[in-house]
Amino acid sequence: MINQLGIRNFKSIKDLKISCKKLNVFIGEPNSGKSNIIEALSLRSQNAVGQSLNKDMFRYNNIGDLFYDFNINNPIEIASEGFKTVLKYAIKDDGSPENRFHFLYHSEKNKEKPTEISHDGQASQGGVIQPTNVHFYEYKRLSKFSYSHTPHLSVPHGDNLPSLLLSNPGYKKWVSDFLKSKDLTLTLKPADNELLASKLIDGEIYSYPYFTISETLQRIIFYTIAIKSNKDSIILFDEPESNTFPFYTKFIAERIALDIDNQFFITTHNPYLLLSLIEKSKEENINVCIVQMKDYQTVITQLKQNQVSEVLDLNSDVFFNFDKILSL
């Protein structure tokens, strides 16, 4: 678990320090830098770096886009207790530039060899990427699944859902029961690594590819299995409520708030998600932050308990009253 988090020189973030709890929620106006906090932490995530710096997780055309004010002379640093992740422009011993970047997952380890990353994000001559318990998840409507036997939903898009359900009866039963509540039957085709949703009409079975069912249903399954399949992980969600019916937005929030196994960092623009997270969490477990852009820098205000109470009182108007909350 991260207790104290520091982020430096990442996109709109010049120097940010956050005291963290089990559940950390970031709200604020558009373009305030909320997603940049999640994106910066994603440098520690599984699958952040493979053959390249993962463009499914990071928004960039070239690596310089990731640096504050595009200044590659100041390294990006993600720091927590005794642990620092660094992305920096590589300089030779004689002071001349190497025309590439060095990524160090754990820079405090003296023997860690950096992963070399080119300006366009391609990774080469990589050091060994260390095991990590940081997992960034973002729903994406897939067209096919992949074979992967990780013990948790694969990062970032859950491509291993069929194999995960086959190897975990509890997860499979949950998905089956959830679809059954919608008059659908879960059908697995292990040989083809496929999931189907089937329905029985006049004694005949009609099966449909999993990818064709409601996006809301797919999102609920995705985020629920992401939470269920992780233990002792740091889970990153960027607006998990997107394109989701309000009832199920509250459902996701309750899953997150009642989970006892993981730490969460979440951004949201949705009052149903925010209010449910606050209502279902113990006071000592939740940290609500208002994120603002000031002097072209992302800054945060961690809300005190009386301010969190005001958030609850404002209900769905909370996103229209940031100034009122901050004035308390």
Secondary structure, 3 states (H helix, E strand, C coil): CCCEEEEEEECCEEEEEEECCCEEEEEECCCCCHHHHHHHHHHHECCCECCEECCCCCCCCCHHHHEHHHCCCCCEEEEECCEEEEEEEEECCCCCEEEEEEEECCCCCCCCCCEEECCCCEEECCCCCCCCCEEEECCCCCCCCCCCCCCCCCCCCCCCHHHHHHHCHHHHHHHHHHHHCCCCEEEEEHHHCEEEEEEEECCEEEEEEHHHCCHHHHHHHHHHHHHHCCCCCEEEEECCCCCCCHHHHHHHHHHHHHCCCCEEEEECCCHHHHHHHHHHCCHHHEEEEEEEEECCEEEEEECCHHHHHHHHHHHHHHHHCHHHHHCC
